[in-house]
């Protein structure tokens, strides 16, 4: 019988054998990639657990389908269903033009307080890449999701609000901001920084990761980015002191077995580090804007911008394809479903369904090595066989051995 996933009184996530998981298929190419991904998810669970486990998929509505059926792009029932069932996965959603919603994705993150955006970046052998040794990069980025210049506190140049803020700052703090400037606010708090660092350390422990790098621009923005670095380290030192070692205190030849090394890097230097010394980095914790840039740069480095998975995590967890709705390909059964499939792999790992997750990874690796790929990869590979979205997924299922 299908049952809900829940937290027990110790705060541990309990996943029944027939868990109910919510899904939003998404707009544009969403239905194509969702249908392909669902086949892979179901087959991996069936194969990994010999039929003793099965997911009960519960459709919840968002985007154009929701608007057509309920009159709202993001019905309240959708938010409530995620709160009730804790875990959901989604395809991409069109950002509605007008109607008061800036972005459905941002609204979902804010309403559910999904404070950590988690993006693993790794290489799949055979994927065309712009660098010589793409396999050396294997990182997981934890990007703060609720603060920074993304919090949407900004005023357009020339408006009375912008002028009022500028005059207030110039008059009270002896500053000289040009009166015709646009203004944005960059808030960062100890609370939000420390909760992000905590989930990153928990992840590193659970997944036996060797280091966590705090990436920031604190040499310039001392009281936001600099404070981020200080608070993140404080969380590690106060709550995980037996597990962590600061890189700056590491003695040569020291035994780091079972420990997590905490590194500190400035954001600009980090971009050259992941290119020049990618294997020195593992988990990376960073504010919102840095994380946005780094995720795409790192994904490009492994050639897999279209294969990059993502998750937004807080008390609830929402896994999602990181690309958009690619409307020109909608309904053509053409695009690459790997971003959503790999988001499902993250979801299975989150739910401790690691055997199913591993099977999917094996299936993807073998399918790409066979050069049996969708158009986006086929156009960059020699002698590849270009297949449809559904055929790619079917081959992954066959290769899950
Ligand atoms: P996009 O949908 O990501 O598409 C841009 C291009 O990326 C596509 O034309 C295609 O390139 C490639 N692409 C995207 N997904 C692919 C896939 N699965 N397989 C292969 N190639 C893929 O970006 P956009 O056109 O800027 O945005 C369209 C809509 O999506 C907008 O309404 C935007 O707001 C929304 N959006 C939603 C999300 C989300 O829900 N998370 C994220 C981003 C954007 P080629 O043309 O070169 O083949």
Boltz pocket constraint, residues with backbone or C-beta under 6 A from the ligand:
constraints:
  - pocket:
      binder: B
      contacts: [[A, 29], [A, 33], [A, 91], [A, 92], [A, 93], [A, 94], [A, 95], [A, 105], [A, 306], [A, 320], [A, 321], [A, 322], [A, 323], [A, 324], [A, 325], [A, 326], [A, 327], [A, 335], [A, 336], [A, 337], [A, 339], [A, 376]]
      max_distance: 6.0
